Amino acid sequence: MSGSGRTEASGAQARAAAKASAELTAAQAALAAEHAAVYGYGVVGARIGEARRTEARAAYDAHRARRDELARAVRDLGGEPKPAAAAYKLPFTVPDEESALRLAAELEDRVAGVYSDLVRAAGGDRRQAAAQALRDAAVRAVRWRGESVAFPGLAERSATATASGTPTS
């Protein structure tokens, strides 16, 4: 019986370690997406019209705050937060206000996608915070785009190759 008890205990430990690893991986991915969103909103802010500049600034500030929260979460999970890249490749050129609006919606879709992964991987307060971040990103995407999607964070992933920003070399 003692051998069986040890096997069950080691199995439970292995499952707990795998869950912690998945949560750390998802938190790092969300952190990377927030780094990319902060960068992207710098571009949006430069091209957006005066009428929506306050909204863009609020989104920029929200992503900076989430980025900082995620860096703390990664440390709490025993990881080292990955730093932001010096620059990120944008999904398309942003020469004007119309393309800035599209970029803002795209940034929010990508962030929502990685938060859906964090919701799945996390538990407790971290899961609740990730769900709130997913909701916030979905709402901002609708505001930028003017229309909604059925399942924020899921449908968009089939249309985009990656859920996080792609650093440039």
Steps between C-alpha positions, in 0.01 A plus 500: 500500500779743577634458146158580360472807722835629380400446138178696551688777682764524229226505236326786681830685527564451129153634414551801728839570342354472150217741592747749649715475187197555274394800708849651483514444123158663454597793726820554299298493176255755640794716612648484149163599352475794739852614405391490135174682578685780681727538197205484261305763688799731463445470125123536537545815708716658232239445227166519679283808465443745781145372559625155610836591646372483860364151434834391354685643801269314739564173314875565504489561876288188555749284309794647693325419828421143389858458379629599843251267675608212276869563570420465872294186434785341305734568793242359744490184287879468528586630154699791366281741302604522137593856405338692218663491160651821366239503221216286370391418146157644442244286313462773236621853434333777699516820294170658613217508753297225332789254518572611859144401593547160333831454683340579837229238437762247388711562811197438720410180312852367547506587869159334548636183341786461744280588796267216401801269538581650840139455614529132409838453671456708815293459812358719772569872495734477201231329296249766601743778403567331164126469434457870577790586268342286225170681546665843499691420180184371331309816594781724373517301174127554445535870569787533253342280234137589551388135494528190715611140463320196642779372727765764577846350526409187304363581154772753432773243558409306188546815293835603648812291500615602847329645802793713606703764326794399288822676597710631216867417479 
